[in-house]
């Protein structure tokens, strides 16, 4: 059985780590996000823990809601109010018993308090770095707008391992009007053994390092993912 993690979540003035409000509207329609093959990995981990689960950076509920559907109690923490609002809207379409398993919290994962304990804590899909990729294909929103997302790197700070970039969304409306929306962001690159050291300093024992969500061992493929499973050391 995975030991409980005890933390506390205070009221904070969270900024969403610079997340632009319009991102919440587009997020669930980006093909790369919608088809990301990590949901089963996190749902299985939640089921194995038997819950409750705490998810940092829960966003619009991409993983949180399937976890609740699987019968697991889960709390989601996110610094972006717009993302949490989108998650609440998605939850409204779920069965009452699914909704009852979810608690949503607006807060900063760098400074938080929770008056309860959790059997599993997850940080899916890189909130830890932001805590992109090449040009994304176009996608269409429910109201008919088409969006093309591009990424450009503005600065690489190799000493501090921080990349500064922009996600640029080119939006074409049904009436032909076009707009360009920019989401500026900074992301830190964390190396494997650096992350292991940080986990050890925070009181965790590393159990697994995976290179993919099929639980294949790290190093099986390059570059692969960098997925850590760690246990709280009491």
N, C-alpha and C positions, 0 to 999 in steps of 0.2 A: 504494500500500500504506500502511495506517495505521501510524504509528510505534509502537514498543513503549512501554508505560508501565512504569516500574520503581518499585516500592514494596516495603515489607517488612511482614509481619504477625506481631506479637509475641503472646504469650499475654496476654490482658487479662481483667479481671473485668467482662464486659459485662453490663449490666442490661437490655438490650432496649429502651432509651430509654423505660422506663416501661411497656412492653407487658405487659398482664396475661396470665398463662399460659393462661387459658381461651380467649383469642383464637385460638390455634392450632387448637383443636377446631372452631371455628365458621367460620374464614376461608374455606375452600374451598366452603362452602355458601351464602355470601352471594351472591345473584343478581348484584349489580352487579360483584362481583369475578369471578365465574365467566364472565360474558359480556363482560368488558372487551375491546375490540377492539384490543389492543396487542401480542398475542403474535406475530402474523405480522411486525409491524414489527421487533421485536427479533430474531426468528429470522433474518429476511432480512439484517439488519445483521450478525449473527454470521457468516452464511454468506459475506457479502461480505468480511468481515475474514479469513476462513479460520481464525480462532482462533489461540491460545487466548483465551477471554473471561473476564473477571472481572465478576461481578454483585454489586453491593452491595444488601443487603436482599433476598436471594434467597427468604426466607420458606419457604413450603411447596413451592416448586419450580414455581410456576405458569408461569414463563417458562423457568427453568433446565432443566426436564425436556424440554420440546419442543425446546429448543436442542440438547440432547444427542442426542435422537432424530434430529435433522437431521445428525448426524455431526460436530458441533463439540465440541471439548474446552472445558469450562467449569468455573470455580471459583466457588462461591457463598459469600459472607460475610454473616453475620447475627448480630446481637447477642442475639437471642431464642432460647434453647436449645429452648424448646417448639416454635417454628416449624421449627427444623432437625430436630428429632425427627420431626415430621410429614413433612418432606421425605424423610427417610431411609426412612420407612415407605412412601411413594409409590414411591421408587426400587426397593424390594424387588420390586415388581410389574413392573419393566421388564426387558428383555433384558439379559444380562450385558454385552454390548458397549456398551449405553447407560449402564449403571452405571459401567463402566470410564472413561467420558469425564468423570465428575463428581467434583469434590473439594469437600467441604463444610467450612467453617471457622467456628468460633464466635469472633466478635470484634467490635470496635467500629470502624466505618468512619472515625471521627474520628482513631483512633490505630491504625495497622496496619503490618505489615511483610510483604513477600512476597519470597522469594529466587528470584524468576523474573520474566519479563516477559510482558506481554499485548498483543495487537493491538487489543483493544476492551475498554473498561470501560463498564458500563451501570449506571444507577440507576433502575430502572423504578418507576412508580406511587408517586411522592411520598415515598420515604424521606428525600429531601433536605429536605423541609418539616418533617419530624418529628424529620422526617428520616428537613365532611363534608357531609356533604351533608344533604339532607332526610331525613325518615323513610323507612326502608327497608321494603320489603314483608316479610311473614313468610316464613320458609323452614323446612324440616324436616330434621333430622339423621337419619342412618341408624338410630339407635335409637328413632326416633319422636318425639323432643322437637320442639316447634315453637318458633321463636324470632322475635321482633320486635325489630328494632334501631332505636333512635332516637338522634338527636344533638341536643345542646343546647350553646349557646355561653354560657360563664360570664363571660368577660372578653375585651375587645379592647384590647390595649395598642398604640395607634396609633403611639406614639413609637418603640417597639422592634419594631413590626410582628409582634407575637406574639399569637396567639389561644389562649385557654385554654378547653377544652371537655370534654365527656364523651360517650362512646358508651355508651348504656344498652341492655342486652340483657334483654328480658323472656322468660323461658324457662318453657314449660309442659310438664310431664312427662306421660307416658302415664297415670299414676295420678291426674292432676288437680292435683298439687302445682305451685306456681309459685314462681319466684325471680327476683330482680332483680340483675343483675350490672353493675357499673359499671367502665368503663375510662376513667380520666382521662388527658388528653393535652394537650400544648402544641405548637403548630405555628407556624412562622414563615412569613409571606408574603414571597416574594422577587419583586421586579419584574424585568422583562426586562433592562433595561440594568444593573441592579445585578448580576444573575447573569452577564451578559457581562463586567462588570468583574472579578468574582471569578474567572471562568475565565482572564482575561488575567493576573491577578496570580498565578495558580497555574501559569502557563506553558503555557496552551492557546490555540490559534487557532480562533476560531469558524468553522465551515463552513456550518452550516444552522440556522435556527430554524423549526420547523414548528408549525402550529396543530392538527394532527391526525395520527393514525398512518397516514393515507394519504399522508403527506409533503406535504400542502398547505401553502403558505407561511403564515408567521405573519401574522395580520391578515385572513385570508380569512373567518374567522368569529369571532363574539364570543359568549361569552368564549373558547371553545376551550381547547386545551391549551397548554402552553409547553414545547416539546421541543427540547433543544439537542443538536447533534452537533458535537463539538470535536476537534481534533487536537493531540496533544502537540507543543509547540515545542521542538526540541532546541537 
